[in-house]
Amino acid sequence: MNGIAWAIVICEILFWVFIVSGLAARYIGKREKLGFALLAMTPLVDLALLGLTGYDLYKGSTATMAHGIAAIYIGVSIAYGKSMIRWADDQFCFYILKTREKPAKKTGMAFAKQDFLNWLRHLFAFMIGAGLLFVLTIWVGDAERTEAFQQILRVWALVLGLDLLITLSYFIWPRPARHTT
């Protein structure tokens, strides 16, 4: 595994460390400001990853799948970051603190609408990631060294399209409620 791949792994670990420690500080330690500060560190992790990726390419590295995944990671973190933190907050309060009820799973049209909003987040993540890949391609200025970015964008666009088809299917065939006995 190359340096950028390790940086992605480390950034992903740090992302969750900051979220869990921020929630623990907020709820267990009763330190709201410290919790907020720790949660606010998650975007800095993304910026560090972007800087490391750009620096590696600037030094003359040929873009790899790992460099592209860094852009995807940043796009996803920005587009989904707030909802991931909200989800982690709900899970923490339910499983650890036992102060909230388990969030109800949506069904029917409510689920379809929620899934469409998630698809819009996916589109936003794609736009951010594609924008970063475009900027990195222009910055490097060598199409051969950044060819991997075009392949990544083609695959990601395909995944985005499939995600849209799945999302639209929920409007045609709504997710039924599961009956518990």
N, C-alpha and C positions, 0 to 999 in steps of 0.2 A: 504494500500500500504506500502511495507516495505522500508527500508532505501535505498537500491540499486535502487529500482524503482523510488524513489524520486530523487536520484542522476542522473539517466538517464534523467528524465524530466528537471532537472535544467541544466544539460550539454547541452541538446538540445536547451533550451532557450538561454543559454550563447553562444552557437555556432552561432545562428542567430543574437544575440545582437552584437557580435564581427563583423560579416559580415556586417550588416547594418551600424553600427557605423564606421567601416573601410571605407565603400563606401561613407558615408556622410562626413567623414573627408577628404577623397581624393578629392571628387568632389565639395561638397558644401563649405567646409572649406578651400579648396585648400592647404591641408597639406598632401602631398604625403607620407612623412616618418611616420607620425602618422597613416595614413590610412594603410600603409603596416604593421606597428607594431600591429595594432588592428586585421588585417586579419591574421597575423602570430600567434595570440593567439589561433586560433581554434585548432591546434594540441595539445596545452597544455591542453585544455579542455578534449581532448581524453585521454591524459596521466593521468590526475587527475581521470577520471572515471575508468581507468584500475587500478590505485593504490587503489582506494576505493573498487573496486570489489575484488582485491587480498587480501586486508587487512581484509575485511569482511569474506572471506573464511578462511583466516589464523586464525582468531579469533575462528573458529569452526562452522561457519554457514554451513548449507547444501545448496548446489547449487540449485538455483531456476531458473525459466524461466527468471527472471530479471537479474540474473548474466550472463546468456547466451546471453540475449539481449544486455548487455553491450559489449560483444565481437563482436556481429553482428554490433552494432552501430559503434564501433571503426573500424572494417573492412570496412564498408560502407563509413565512414568519410575519411579514408585514400584513398580508391579506387576512390571515387567520389568527394572528397573534392575540387580539383582544378576545375573540371567541374561544380560543384555546385556554386563555387565562380564566375566562368566565367558567368554562367547563371544569377546569382544575379546581377552581374555587368551590363550585357546586359539589364535586366529588369529595374534596377535602372536608367540607362541612358535613356531608352525609356519612362518609365512611370513618373519618377520624374523630370529628367532634360530635357526631350524632345530633346536630342541631337543626338539620333540614331533612325534609322528606326526600326520598329518591325522586329525581325529576321524571315526570311522566313522559313516555315515548309517544310522539305524535303519530297519528294515523290519518288516512283519508286525504282530503284536500289540504289540511293543515300540514301534513308531512310533505306533500307535493310542493307547497309554497316554501316551506323551510328548506327543502332540497334545492329549489330553484335559487334561493338566496345563497346557499352554499355554492351552487354552480357559478353565480355572479362573483363570489369570492375567488373561486378557481380561475375565472376569467381575469380578475384583477391581479391575482398572483402571476398568471401567464404574462400579462402586460408588463408587470414589473420585471419579471425574470427575463423576458425577451428584450426589454429595454436595456437591462444591464448587460446582456450578452451582446447587443448591438453596440453599446458604448465601449465594451471591452474589445470588440472586433475593430472598431474605428481606432481605438487607442493603440492597439498592437500594430495595426496597419499592414498586416500580412495575412491575406486570405487563407494561405496554406496552413499557417500556424493556428488558425481559429476555425478550421473546417469542422471540427467536432461540434461547434456551437450550432451550425446549421442542422446537423443530424439530430441533435438534442431538441431543437425547436420543432422539427418535423414530427418526432415521436410525441412530444408534449402536445402539439396541436392535434394529433390523432387522439390522444387520451382526452383532451378537452372536448373534442367532438363527440367521442363515445360517452363521456360524462353527460353532455347535453342530451343525447338520445335517451340515456337512462333516466335523466331528470324529467324529460318530457313524457316518458312512459308512465310516470307516477300520476300525471294528470289524466291519462287515458285509463289506466288500471290502478286506481288508488290503493295504497297499502292498507290492508284490512287490519282491524283491531285483533289482537291475540286474546283469546279467552283463557283465563286462568281458572282452574278448578280447585 
